[in-house]
Every structure is written in C-alpha cells, then in structure tokens.
Amino acid sequence: MTARDLALYAAGRRDGLRQAADAALIAALMLELQDDASAIRQQAAIAALHGLAEGLKAEAQDSAKPKEAA
C-alpha cells in the first residue's frame, strides 16, 4: 500500500466518522422534538447519542493527526 493509498483511506475514514457523528446528532434532535422527549428513556437516549457524536468527532480529529512511527 502506498502513502497515497493510506492518505486516501484516512480521509475516507475521517469523512465516515464525521458522517456518523452527524447522523447521531440528527437522531438526537429527532428524539428531542418528540412529544415525550422529557421521558427518562428519551433523555437517556438523547444523552447517549450526544456522547456518541462527541466520541466520533474526537476520533475523526485524532485520525487526522499523523501517527508517529513505532
């Protein structure tokens, strides 16, 4: 695998992680807009989706940094 291949793979991975984070935030927003959004289960799901989105964004940022050679 060439350096270019690895760079393309990393860019695709970053984009995929960002898209997954956006999807989690959209799902959280949909739950927030429902009539029963104040229910404990809904609040837990919303918090979990926000946490997932933040974790995915952090992973996308970490994958953008070049790794040190082992």
PDB file of N, CA, C, O and CB in Angstrom:
ATOM      1  N   MET A   1       0.843  -1.169   0.000  1.00  0.00           N
ATOM      2  CA  MET A   1       0.000   0.000   0.000  1.00  0.00           C
ATOM      3  C   MET A   1       0.895   1.241   0.000  1.00  0.00           C
ATOM      4  O   MET A   1       1.838   1.331   0.786  1.00  0.00           O
ATOM      5  CB  MET A   1      -0.963  -0.007   1.220  1.00  0.00           C
ATOM      6  N   THR A   2       0.602   2.173  -0.863  1.00  0.00           N
ATOM      7  CA  THR A   2       1.424   3.370  -0.971  1.00  0.00           C
ATOM      8  C   THR A   2       0.969   4.425   0.037  1.00  0.00           C
ATOM      9  O   THR A   2      -0.085   4.297   0.660  1.00  0.00           O
ATOM     10  CB  THR A   2       1.366   3.934  -2.400  1.00  0.00           C
ATOM     11  N   ALA A   3       1.777   5.456   0.181  1.00  0.00           N
ATOM     12  CA  ALA A   3       1.443   6.555   1.090  1.00  0.00           C
ATOM     13  C   ALA A   3       0.160   7.252   0.623  1.00  0.00           C
ATOM     14  O   ALA A   3      -0.651   7.701   1.433  1.00  0.00           O
ATOM     15  CB  ALA A   3       2.615   7.574   1.172  1.00  0.00           C
ATOM     16  N   ARG A   4      -0.001   7.329  -0.683  1.00  0.00           N
ATOM     17  CA  ARG A   4      -1.208   7.954  -1.225  1.00  0.00           C
ATOM     18  C   ARG A   4      -2.446   7.139  -0.869  1.00  0.00           C
ATOM     19  O   ARG A   4      -3.482   7.695  -0.507  1.00  0.00           O
ATOM     20  CB  ARG A   4      -1.097   8.109  -2.751  1.00  0.00           C
ATOM     21  N   ASP A   5      -2.330   5.820  -0.974  1.00  0.00           N
ATOM     22  CA  ASP A   5      -3.444   4.936  -0.610  1.00  0.00           C
ATOM     23  C   ASP A   5      -3.818   5.107   0.850  1.00  0.00           C
ATOM     24  O   ASP A   5      -4.996   5.170   1.200  1.00  0.00           O
ATOM     25  CB  ASP A   5      -3.087   3.473  -0.889  1.00  0.00           C
ATOM     26  N   LEU A   6      -2.798   5.181   1.700  1.00  0.00           N
ATOM     27  CA  LEU A   6      -3.050   5.363   3.128  1.00  0.00           C
ATOM     28  C   LEU A   6      -3.704   6.712   3.415  1.00  0.00           C
ATOM     29  O   LEU A   6      -4.584   6.811   4.269  1.00  0.00           O
ATOM     30  CB  LEU A   6      -1.747   5.238   3.912  1.00  0.00           C
ATOM     31  N   ALA A   7      -3.273   7.743   2.703  1.00  0.00           N
ATOM     32  CA  ALA A   7      -3.861   9.070   2.891  1.00  0.00           C
ATOM     33  C   ALA A   7      -5.325   9.079   2.451  1.00  0.00           C
ATOM     34  O   ALA A   7      -6.175   9.671   3.116  1.00  0.00           O
ATOM     35  CB  ALA A   7      -3.062  10.130   2.105  1.00  0.00           C
ATOM     36  N   LEU A   8      -5.611   8.423   1.337  1.00  0.00           N
ATOM     37  CA  LEU A   8      -7.000   8.345   0.867  1.00  0.00           C
ATOM     38  C   LEU A   8      -7.865   7.558   1.839  1.00  0.00           C
ATOM     39  O   LEU A   8      -9.010   7.926   2.103  1.00  0.00           O
ATOM     40  CB  LEU A   8      -7.060   7.703  -0.523  1.00  0.00           C
ATOM     41  N   TYR A   9      -7.311   6.468   2.370  1.00  0.00           N
ATOM     42  CA  TYR A   9      -8.044   5.670   3.354  1.00  0.00           C
ATOM     43  C   TYR A   9      -8.338   6.512   4.601  1.00  0.00           C
ATOM     44  O   TYR A   9      -9.461   6.504   5.106  1.00  0.00           O
ATOM     45  CB  TYR A   9      -7.239   4.398   3.736  1.00  0.00           C
ATOM     46  N   ALA A  10      -7.339   7.230   5.091  1.00  0.00           N
ATOM     47  CA  ALA A  10      -7.514   8.059   6.288  1.00  0.00           C
ATOM     48  C   ALA A  10      -8.558   9.143   6.052  1.00  0.00           C
ATOM     49  O   ALA A  10      -9.373   9.420   6.931  1.00  0.00           O
ATOM     50  CB  ALA A  10      -6.180   8.696   6.702  1.00  0.00           C
ATOM     51  N   ALA A  11      -8.540   9.755   4.875  1.00  0.00           N
ATOM     52  CA  ALA A  11      -9.522  10.796   4.566  1.00  0.00           C
ATOM     53  C   ALA A  11     -10.930  10.208   4.519  1.00  0.00           C
ATOM     54  O   ALA A  11     -11.875  10.815   5.023  1.00  0.00           O
ATOM     55  CB  ALA A  11      -9.184  11.477   3.226  1.00  0.00           C
ATOM     56  N   GLY A  12     -11.067   9.045   3.925  1.00  0.00           N
ATOM     57  CA  GLY A  12     -12.373   8.383   3.869  1.00  0.00           C
ATOM     58  C   GLY A  12     -12.860   8.003   5.248  1.00  0.00           C
ATOM     59  O   GLY A  12     -14.047   8.126   5.551  1.00  0.00           O
ATOM     60  N   ARG A  13     -11.950   7.543   6.083  1.00  0.00           N
ATOM     61  CA  ARG A  13     -12.306   7.167   7.459  1.00  0.00           C
ATOM     62  C   ARG A  13     -12.780   8.391   8.239  1.00  0.00           C
ATOM     63  O   ARG A  13     -13.785   8.337   8.948  1.00  0.00           O
ATOM     64  CB  ARG A  13     -11.099   6.510   8.175  1.00  0.00           C
ATOM     65  N   ARG A  14     -12.043   9.498   8.101  1.00  0.00           N
ATOM     66  CA  ARG A  14     -12.439  10.743   8.770  1.00  0.00           C
ATOM     67  C   ARG A  14     -13.824  11.183   8.323  1.00  0.00           C
ATOM     68  O   ARG A  14     -14.666  11.547   9.144  1.00  0.00           O
ATOM     69  CB  ARG A  14     -11.418  11.856   8.488  1.00  0.00           C
ATOM     70  N   ASP A  15     -14.052  11.147   7.015  1.00  0.00           N
ATOM     71  CA  ASP A  15     -15.354  11.554   6.488  1.00  0.00           C
ATOM     72  C   ASP A  15     -16.464  10.648   7.015  1.00  0.00           C
ATOM     73  O   ASP A  15     -17.539  11.124   7.381  1.00  0.00           O
ATOM     74  CB  ASP A  15     -15.341  11.533   4.953  1.00  0.00           C
ATOM     75  N   GLY A  16     -16.200   9.346   7.054  1.00  0.00           N
ATOM     76  CA  GLY A  16     -17.191   8.405   7.569  1.00  0.00           C
ATOM     77  C   GLY A  16     -17.498   8.651   9.036  1.00  0.00           C
ATOM     78  O   GLY A  16     -18.657   8.589   9.445  1.00  0.00           O
ATOM     79  N   LEU A  17     -16.476   8.928   9.828  1.00  0.00           N
ATOM     80  CA  LEU A  17     -16.688   9.215  11.253  1.00  0.00           C
ATOM     81  C   LEU A  17     -17.498  10.500  11.436  1.00  0.00           C
ATOM     82  O   LEU A  17     -18.382  10.569  12.289  1.00  0.00           O
ATOM     83  CB  LEU A  17     -15.334   9.334  11.987  1.00  0.00           C
ATOM     84  N   ARG A  18     -17.194  11.497  10.640  1.00  0.00           N
ATOM     85  CA  ARG A  18     -17.947  12.756  10.728  1.00  0.00           C
ATOM     86  C   ARG A  18     -19.400  12.562  10.307  1.00  0.00           C
ATOM     87  O   ARG A  18     -20.303  13.142  10.910  1.00  0.00           O
ATOM     88  CB  ARG A  18     -17.290  13.836   9.854  1.00  0.00           C
ATOM     89  N   GLN A  19     -19.630  11.759   9.285  1.00  0.00           N
ATOM     90  CA  GLN A  19     -20.993  11.489   8.850  1.00  0.00           C
ATOM     91  C   GLN A  19     -21.765  10.724   9.917  1.00  0.00           C
ATOM     92  O   GLN A  19     -22.945  10.991  10.147  1.00  0.00           O
ATOM     93  CB  GLN A  19     -20.989  10.706   7.539  1.00  0.00           C
ATOM     94  N   ALA A  20     -21.109   9.784  10.560  1.00  0.00           N
ATOM     95  CA  ALA A  20     -21.754   9.032  11.640  1.00  0.00           C
ATOM     96  C   ALA A  20     -22.083   9.957  12.810  1.00  0.00           C
ATOM     97  O   ALA A  20     -23.140   9.820  13.425  1.00  0.00           O
ATOM     98  CB  ALA A  20     -20.848   7.871  12.112  1.00  0.00           C
ATOM     99  N   ALA A  21     -21.197  10.888  13.123  1.00  0.00           N
ATOM    100  CA  ALA A  21     -21.452  11.861  14.188  1.00  0.00           C
ATOM    101  C   ALA A  21     -22.656  12.729  13.831  1.00  0.00           C
ATOM    102  O   ALA A  21     -23.510  12.989  14.679  1.00  0.00           O
ATOM    103  CB  ALA A  21     -20.204  12.745  14.433  1.00  0.00           C
ATOM    104  N   ASP A  22     -22.723  13.170  12.592  1.00  0.00           N
ATOM    105  CA  ASP A  22     -23.872  13.975  12.153  1.00  0.00           C
ATOM    106  C   ASP A  22     -25.163  13.177  12.246  1.00  0.00           C
ATOM    107  O   ASP A  22     -26.193  13.712  12.657  1.00  0.00           O
ATOM    108  CB  ASP A  22     -23.666  14.472  10.714  1.00  0.00           C
ATOM    109  N   ALA A  23     -25.120  11.910  11.872  1.00  0.00           N
ATOM    110  CA  ALA A  23     -26.316  11.065  11.953  1.00  0.00           C
ATOM    111  C   ALA A  23     -26.767  10.907  13.399  1.00  0.00           C
ATOM    112  O   ALA A  23     -27.967  10.922  13.673  1.00  0.00           O
ATOM    113  CB  ALA A  23     -26.048   9.685  11.329  1.00  0.00           C
ATOM    114  N   ALA A  24     -25.825  10.756  14.330  1.00  0.00           N
ATOM    115  CA  ALA A  24     -26.172  10.638  15.751  1.00  0.00           C
ATOM    116  C   ALA A  24     -26.825  11.924  16.254  1.00  0.00           C
ATOM    117  O   ALA A  24     -27.791  11.876  17.016  1.00  0.00           O
ATOM    118  CB  ALA A  24     -24.916  10.315  16.591  1.00  0.00           C
ATOM    119  N   LEU A  25     -26.302  13.066  15.829  1.00  0.00           N
ATOM    120  CA  LEU A  25     -26.891  14.335  16.252  1.00  0.00           C
ATOM    121  C   LEU A  25     -28.284  14.531  15.660  1.00  0.00           C
ATOM    122  O   LEU A  25     -29.166  15.078  16.321  1.00  0.00           O
ATOM    123  CB  LEU A  25     -25.985  15.496  15.848  1.00  0.00           C
ATOM    124  N   ILE A  26     -28.485  14.095  14.437  1.00  0.00           N
ATOM    125  CA  ILE A  26     -29.810  14.185  13.816  1.00  0.00           C
ATOM    126  C   ILE A  26     -30.796  13.301  14.562  1.00  0.00           C
ATOM    127  O   ILE A  26     -31.926  13.713  14.821  1.00  0.00           O
ATOM    128  CB  ILE A  26     -29.749  13.780  12.325  1.00  0.00           C
ATOM    129  N   ALA A  27     -30.376  12.088  14.910  1.00  0.00           N
ATOM    130  CA  ALA A  27     -31.247  11.188  15.668  1.00  0.00           C
ATOM    131  C   ALA A  27     -31.584  11.789  17.031  1.00  0.00           C
ATOM    132  O   ALA A  27     -32.726  11.698  17.483  1.00  0.00           O
ATOM    133  CB  ALA A  27     -30.579   9.810  15.843  1.00  0.00           C
ATOM    134  N   ALA A  28     -30.596  12.403  17.690  1.00  0.00           N
ATOM    135  CA  ALA A  28     -30.846  13.051  18.984  1.00  0.00           C
ATOM    136  C   ALA A  28     -31.847  14.187  18.832  1.00  0.00           C
ATOM    137  O   ALA A  28     -32.751  14.339  19.654  1.00  0.00           O
ATOM    138  CB  ALA A  28     -29.531  13.581  19.590  1.00  0.00           C
ATOM    139  N   LEU A  29     -31.688  14.977  17.792  1.00  0.00           N
ATOM    140  CA  LEU A  29     -32.617  16.087  17.552  1.00  0.00           C
ATOM    141  C   LEU A  29     -34.027  15.578  17.304  1.00  0.00           C
ATOM    142  O   LEU A  29     -34.995  16.166  17.788  1.00  0.00           O
ATOM    143  CB  LEU A  29     -32.150  16.929  16.362  1.00  0.00           C
ATOM    144  N   MET A  30     -34.149  14.494  16.555  1.00  0.00           N
ATOM    145  CA  MET A  30     -35.481  13.930  16.302  1.00  0.00           C
ATOM    146  C   MET A  30     -36.137  13.494  17.607  1.00  0.00           C
ATOM    147  O   MET A  30     -37.336  13.697  17.799  1.00  0.00           O
ATOM    148  CB  MET A  30     -35.389  12.735  15.331  1.00  0.00           C
ATOM    149  N   LEU A  31     -35.357  12.896  18.504  1.00  0.00           N
ATOM    150  CA  LEU A  31     -35.905  12.497  19.800  1.00  0.00           C
ATOM    151  C   LEU A  31     -36.293  13.712  20.638  1.00  0.00           C
ATOM    152  O   LEU A  31     -37.319  13.706  21.318  1.00  0.00           O
ATOM    153  CB  LEU A  31     -34.894  11.637  20.562  1.00  0.00           C
ATOM    154  N   GLU A  32     -35.463  14.756  20.582  1.00  0.00           N
ATOM    155  CA  GLU A  32     -35.739  15.968  21.349  1.00  0.00           C
ATOM    156  C   GLU A  32     -37.031  16.640  20.908  1.00  0.00           C
ATOM    157  O   GLU A  32     -37.696  17.296  21.711  1.00  0.00           O
ATOM    158  CB  GLU A  32     -34.586  16.941  21.217  1.00  0.00           C
ATOM    159  N   LEU A  33     -37.388  16.481  19.652  1.00  0.00           N
ATOM    160  CA  LEU A  33     -38.572  17.150  19.118  1.00  0.00           C
ATOM    161  C   LEU A  33     -39.866  16.355  19.336  1.00  0.00           C
ATOM    162  O   LEU A  33     -40.954  16.859  19.057  1.00  0.00           O
ATOM    163  CB  LEU A  33     -38.383  17.405  17.644  1.00  0.00           C
ATOM    164  N   GLN A  34     -39.755  15.139  19.826  1.00  0.00           N
ATOM    165  CA  GLN A  34     -40.947  14.329  20.064  1.00  0.00           C
ATOM    166  C   GLN A  34     -41.684  14.819  21.311  1.00  0.00           C
ATOM    167  O   GLN A  34     -41.097  15.447  22.192  1.00  0.00           O
ATOM    168  CB  GLN A  34     -40.569  12.840  20.213  1.00  0.00           C
ATOM    169  N   ASP A  35     -42.973  14.520  21.362  1.00  0.00           N
ATOM    170  CA  ASP A  35     -43.806  14.947  22.479  1.00  0.00           C
ATOM    171  C   ASP A  35     -43.341  14.367  23.811  1.00  0.00           C
ATOM    172  O   ASP A  35     -43.461  15.020  24.847  1.00  0.00           O
ATOM    173  CB  ASP A  35     -45.241  14.555  22.228  1.00  0.00           C
ATOM    174  N   ASP A  36     -42.815  13.155  23.790  1.00  0.00           N
ATOM    175  CA  ASP A  36     -42.392  12.509  25.036  1.00  0.00           C
ATOM    176  C   ASP A  36     -40.893  12.664  25.288  1.00  0.00           C
ATOM    177  O   ASP A  36     -40.278  11.805  25.920  1.00  0.00           O
ATOM    178  CB  ASP A  36     -42.756  11.032  25.006  1.00  0.00           C
ATOM    179  N   ALA A  37     -40.308  13.748  24.799  1.00  0.00           N
ATOM    180  CA  ALA A  37     -38.867  13.963  24.930  1.00  0.00           C
ATOM    181  C   ALA A  37     -38.418  14.111  26.381  1.00  0.00           C
ATOM    182  O   ALA A  37     -37.240  13.929  26.686  1.00  0.00           O
ATOM    183  CB  ALA A  37     -38.462  15.189  24.152  1.00  0.00           C
ATOM    184  N   SER A  38     -39.334  14.434  27.261  1.00  0.00           N
ATOM    185  CA  SER A  38     -38.947  14.604  28.666  1.00  0.00           C
ATOM    186  C   SER A  38     -38.925  13.270  29.427  1.00  0.00           C
ATOM    187  O   SER A  38     -38.496  13.234  30.580  1.00  0.00           O
ATOM    188  CB  SER A  38     -39.906  15.575  29.356  1.00  0.00           C
ATOM    189  N   ALA A  39     -39.373  12.190  28.811  1.00  0.00           N
ATOM    190  CA  ALA A  39     -39.363  10.878  29.454  1.00  0.00           C
ATOM    191  C   ALA A  39     -37.914  10.455  29.720  1.00  0.00           C
ATOM    192  O   ALA A  39     -37.008  10.796  28.961  1.00  0.00           O
ATOM    193  CB  ALA A  39     -40.096   9.821  28.570  1.00  0.00           C
ATOM    194  N   ILE A  40     -37.714   9.715  30.797  1.00  0.00           N
ATOM    195  CA  ILE A  40     -36.372   9.302  31.203  1.00  0.00           C
ATOM    196  C   ILE A  40     -35.663   8.528  30.093  1.00  0.00           C
ATOM    197  O   ILE A  40     -34.486   8.772  29.826  1.00  0.00           O
ATOM    198  CB  ILE A  40     -36.444   8.450  32.469  1.00  0.00           C
ATOM    199  N   ARG A  41     -36.359   7.609  29.450  1.00  0.00           N
ATOM    200  CA  ARG A  41     -35.726   6.826  28.376  1.00  0.00           C
ATOM    201  C   ARG A  41     -35.282   7.722  27.229  1.00  0.00           C
ATOM    202  O   ARG A  41     -34.195   7.555  26.676  1.00  0.00           O
ATOM    203  CB  ARG A  41     -36.690   5.752  27.853  1.00  0.00           C
ATOM    204  N   GLN A  42     -36.131   8.666  26.882  1.00  0.00           N
ATOM    205  CA  GLN A  42     -35.791   9.572  25.784  1.00  0.00           C
ATOM    206  C   GLN A  42     -34.580  10.427  26.153  1.00  0.00           C
ATOM    207  O   GLN A  42     -33.681  10.626  25.336  1.00  0.00           O
ATOM    208  CB  GLN A  42     -36.995  10.472  25.431  1.00  0.00           C
ATOM    209  N   GLN A  43     -34.563  10.929  27.387  1.00  0.00           N
ATOM    210  CA  GLN A  43     -33.447  11.759  27.825  1.00  0.00           C
ATOM    211  C   GLN A  43     -32.143  10.944  27.830  1.00  0.00           C
ATOM    212  O   GLN A  43     -31.087  11.449  27.448  1.00  0.00           O
ATOM    213  CB  GLN A  43     -33.730  12.341  29.231  1.00  0.00           C
ATOM    214  N   ALA A  44     -32.229   9.691  28.263  1.00  0.00           N
ATOM    215  CA  ALA A  44     -31.042   8.832  28.265  1.00  0.00           C
ATOM    216  C   ALA A  44     -30.561   8.577  26.837  1.00  0.00           C
ATOM    217  O   ALA A  44     -29.360   8.608  26.566  1.00  0.00           O
ATOM    218  CB  ALA A  44     -31.343   7.494  28.974  1.00  0.00           C
ATOM    219  N   ALA A  45     -31.487   8.327  25.939  1.00  0.00           N
ATOM    220  CA  ALA A  45     -31.117   8.089  24.543  1.00  0.00           C
ATOM    221  C   ALA A  45     -30.504   9.334  23.921  1.00  0.00           C
ATOM    222  O   ALA A  45     -29.530   9.241  23.174  1.00  0.00           O
ATOM    223  CB  ALA A  45     -32.339   7.645  23.732  1.00  0.00           C
ATOM    224  N   ILE A  46     -31.060  10.481  24.221  1.00  0.00           N
ATOM    225  CA  ILE A  46     -30.537  11.744  23.697  1.00  0.00           C
ATOM    226  C   ILE A  46     -29.123  11.975  24.206  1.00  0.00           C
ATOM    227  O   ILE A  46     -28.235  12.339  23.435  1.00  0.00           O
ATOM    228  CB  ILE A  46     -31.450  12.925  24.095  1.00  0.00           C
ATOM    229  N   ALA A  47     -28.909  11.765  25.501  1.00  0.00           N
ATOM    230  CA  ALA A  47     -27.574  11.946  26.075  1.00  0.00           C
ATOM    231  C   ALA A  47     -26.576  10.956  25.465  1.00  0.00           C
ATOM    232  O   ALA A  47     -25.431  11.312  25.186  1.00  0.00           O
ATOM    233  CB  ALA A  47     -27.622  11.776  27.605  1.00  0.00           C
ATOM    234  N   ALA A  48     -27.016   9.724  25.264  1.00  0.00           N
ATOM    235  CA  ALA A  48     -26.137   8.711  24.674  1.00  0.00           C
ATOM    236  C   ALA A  48     -25.762   9.080  23.241  1.00  0.00           C
ATOM    237  O   ALA A  48     -24.612   8.908  22.835  1.00  0.00           O
ATOM    238  CB  ALA A  48     -26.813   7.331  24.703  1.00  0.00           C
ATOM    239  N   LEU A  49     -26.715   9.579  22.485  1.00  0.00           N
ATOM    240  CA  LEU A  49     -26.433   9.975  21.101  1.00  0.00           C
ATOM    241  C   LEU A  49     -25.490  11.172  21.049  1.00  0.00           C
ATOM    242  O   LEU A  49     -24.614  11.236  20.186  1.00  0.00           O
ATOM    243  CB  LEU A  49     -27.735  10.304  20.365  1.00  0.00           C
ATOM    244  N   HIS A  50     -25.664  12.110  21.959  1.00  0.00           N
ATOM    245  CA  HIS A  50     -24.739  13.255  22.013  1.00  0.00           C
ATOM    246  C   HIS A  50     -23.333  12.772  22.373  1.00  0.00           C
ATOM    247  O   HIS A  50     -22.349  13.236  21.797  1.00  0.00           O
ATOM    248  CB  HIS A  50     -25.229  14.316  23.046  1.00  0.00           C
ATOM    249  N   GLY A  51     -23.239  11.849  23.319  1.00  0.00           N
ATOM    250  CA  GLY A  51     -21.939  11.294  23.681  1.00  0.00           C
ATOM    251  C   GLY A  51     -21.296  10.545  22.530  1.00  0.00           C
ATOM    252  O   GLY A  51     -20.094  10.670  22.295  1.00  0.00           O
ATOM    253  N   LEU A  52     -22.086   9.774  21.819  1.00  0.00           N
ATOM    254  CA  LEU A  52     -21.589   9.060  20.647  1.00  0.00           C
ATOM    255  C   LEU A  52     -21.044  10.038  19.615  1.00  0.00           C
ATOM    256  O   LEU A  52     -19.956   9.839  19.074  1.00  0.00           O
ATOM    257  CB  LEU A  52     -22.699   8.200  20.029  1.00  0.00           C
ATOM    258  N   ALA A  53     -21.802  11.092  19.345  1.00  0.00           N
ATOM    259  CA  ALA A  53     -21.373  12.087  18.353  1.00  0.00           C
ATOM    260  C   ALA A  53     -20.058  12.741  18.769  1.00  0.00           C
ATOM    261  O   ALA A  53     -19.168  12.929  17.939  1.00  0.00           O
ATOM    262  CB  ALA A  53     -22.459  13.162  18.164  1.00  0.00           C
ATOM    263  N   GLU A  54     -19.934  13.088  20.046  1.00  0.00           N
ATOM    264  CA  GLU A  54     -18.698  13.707  20.515  1.00  0.00           C
ATOM    265  C   GLU A  54     -17.522  12.747  20.393  1.00  0.00           C
ATOM    266  O   GLU A  54     -16.428  13.146  19.993  1.00  0.00           O
ATOM    267  CB  GLU A  54     -18.850  14.167  21.963  1.00  0.00           C
ATOM    268  N   GLY A  55     -17.748  11.479  20.738  1.00  0.00           N
ATOM    269  CA  GLY A  55     -16.688  10.486  20.607  1.00  0.00           C
ATOM    270  C   GLY A  55     -16.260  10.281  19.166  1.00  0.00           C
ATOM    271  O   GLY A  55     -15.070  10.153  18.879  1.00  0.00           O
ATOM    272  N   LEU A  56     -17.217  10.249  18.270  1.00  0.00           N
ATOM    273  CA  LEU A  56     -16.898  10.094  16.854  1.00  0.00           C
ATOM    274  C   LEU A  56     -16.136  11.297  16.314  1.00  0.00           C
ATOM    275  O   LEU A  56     -15.205  11.145  15.524  1.00  0.00           O
ATOM    276  CB  LEU A  56     -18.171   9.885  16.049  1.00  0.00           C
ATOM    277  N   LYS A  57     -16.532  12.491  16.740  1.00  0.00           N
ATOM    278  CA  LYS A  57     -15.817  13.695  16.305  1.00  0.00           C
ATOM    279  C   LYS A  57     -14.382  13.686  16.819  1.00  0.00           C
ATOM    280  O   LYS A  57     -13.452  14.031  16.091  1.00  0.00           O
ATOM    281  CB  LYS A  57     -16.545  14.962  16.789  1.00  0.00           C
ATOM    282  N   ALA A  58     -14.209  13.290  18.076  1.00  0.00           N
ATOM    283  CA  ALA A  58     -12.858  13.218  18.644  1.00  0.00           C
ATOM    284  C   ALA A  58     -12.003  12.199  17.895  1.00  0.00           C
ATOM    285  O   ALA A  58     -10.829  12.448  17.620  1.00  0.00           O
ATOM    286  CB  ALA A  58     -12.921  12.855  20.138  1.00  0.00           C
ATOM    287  N   GLU A  59     -12.590  11.064  17.570  1.00  0.00           N
ATOM    288  CA  GLU A  59     -11.858  10.040  16.817  1.00  0.00           C
ATOM    289  C   GLU A  59     -11.497  10.545  15.426  1.00  0.00           C
ATOM    290  O   GLU A  59     -10.409  10.259  14.927  1.00  0.00           O
ATOM    291  CB  GLU A  59     -12.690   8.749  16.709  1.00  0.00           C
ATOM    292  N   ALA A  60     -12.394  11.290  14.800  1.00  0.00           N
ATOM    293  CA  ALA A  60     -12.107  11.847  13.474  1.00  0.00           C
ATOM    294  C   ALA A  60     -10.952  12.839  13.561  1.00  0.00           C
ATOM    295  O   ALA A  60     -10.103  12.874  12.670  1.00  0.00           O
ATOM    296  CB  ALA A  60     -13.362  12.533  12.882  1.00  0.00           C
ATOM    297  N   GLN A  61     -10.909  13.640  14.612  1.00  0.00           N
ATOM    298  CA  GLN A  61      -9.811  14.593  14.780  1.00  0.00           C
ATOM    299  C   GLN A  61      -8.504  13.868  15.047  1.00  0.00           C
ATOM    300  O   GLN A  61      -7.460  14.250  14.519  1.00  0.00           O
ATOM    301  CB  GLN A  61     -10.112  15.568  15.921  1.00  0.00           C
ATOM    302  N   ASP A  62      -8.557  12.816  15.871  1.00  0.00           N
ATOM    303  CA  ASP A  62      -7.350  12.053  16.162  1.00  0.00           C
ATOM    304  C   ASP A  62      -6.815  11.358  14.916  1.00  0.00           C
ATOM    305  O   ASP A  62      -5.603  11.242  14.736  1.00  0.00           O
ATOM    306  CB  ASP A  62      -7.625  11.028  17.252  1.00  0.00           C
ATOM    307  N   SER A  63      -7.716  10.901  14.063  1.00  0.00           N
ATOM    308  CA  SER A  63      -7.263  10.202  12.859  1.00  0.00           C
ATOM    309  C   SER A  63      -6.687  11.178  11.837  1.00  0.00           C
ATOM    310  O   SER A  63      -6.014  10.759  10.895  1.00  0.00           O
ATOM    311  CB  SER A  63      -8.417   9.411  12.237  1.00  0.00           C
ATOM    312  N   ALA A  64      -6.946  12.478  12.011  1.00  0.00           N
ATOM    313  CA  ALA A  64      -6.399  13.472  11.094  1.00  0.00           C
ATOM    314  C   ALA A  64      -4.935  13.757  11.415  1.00  0.00           C
ATOM    315  O   ALA A  64      -4.191  14.239  10.561  1.00  0.00           O
ATOM    316  CB  ALA A  64      -7.219  14.768  11.157  1.00  0.00           C
ATOM    317  N   LYS A  65      -4.519  13.456  12.656  1.00  0.00           N
ATOM    318  CA  LYS A  65      -3.137  13.708  13.045  1.00  0.00           C
ATOM    319  C   LYS A  65      -2.260  12.571  12.555  1.00  0.00           C
ATOM    320  O   LYS A  65      -2.643  11.405  12.645  1.00  0.00           O
ATOM    321  CB  LYS A  65      -3.013  13.871  14.574  1.00  0.00           C
ATOM    322  N   PRO A  66      -1.086  12.905  12.037  1.00  0.00           N
ATOM    323  CA  PRO A  66      -0.200  11.824  11.596  1.00  0.00           C
ATOM    324  C   PRO A  66       0.302  11.013  12.776  1.00  0.00           C
ATOM    325  O   PRO A  66       0.629  11.560  13.829  1.00  0.00           O
ATOM    326  CB  PRO A  66       0.983  12.386  10.809  1.00  0.00           C
ATOM    327  N   LYS A  67       0.358   9.718  12.589  1.00  0.00           N
ATOM    328  CA  LYS A  67       0.831   8.817  13.639  1.00  0.00           C
ATOM    329  C   LYS A  67       2.346   8.772  13.633  1.00  0.00           C
ATOM    330  O   LYS A  67       2.982   8.840  12.581  1.00  0.00           O
ATOM    331  CB  LYS A  67       0.249   7.400  13.456  1.00  0.00           C
ATOM    332  N   GLU A  68       2.919   8.655  14.835  1.00  0.00           N
ATOM    333  CA  GLU A  68       4.365   8.531  14.938  1.00  0.00           C
ATOM    334  C   GLU A  68       4.780   7.120  14.559  1.00  0.00           C
ATOM    335  O   GLU A  68       4.043   6.163  14.793  1.00  0.00           O
ATOM    336  CB  GLU A  68       4.849   8.879  16.361  1.00  0.00           C
ATOM    337  N   ALA A  69       5.935   7.000  13.986  1.00  0.00           N
ATOM    338  CA  ALA A  69       6.441   5.666  13.626  1.00  0.00           C
ATOM    339  C   ALA A  69       6.783   4.891  14.886  1.00  0.00           C
ATOM    340  O   ALA A  69       7.375   5.433  15.820  1.00  0.00           O
ATOM    341  CB  ALA A  69       7.686   5.771  12.703  1.00  0.00           C
ATOM    342  N   ALA A  70       6.407   3.621  14.906  1.00  0.00           N
ATOM    343  CA  ALA A  70       6.658   2.803  16.090  1.00  0.00           C
ATOM    344  C   ALA A  70       8.084   2.317  16.139  1.00  0.00           C
ATOM    345  O   ALA A  70       8.464   1.613  17.075  1.00  0.00           O
ATOM    346  CB  ALA A  70       5.719   1.626  16.127  1.00  0.00           C
TER     347      ALA A  70
END
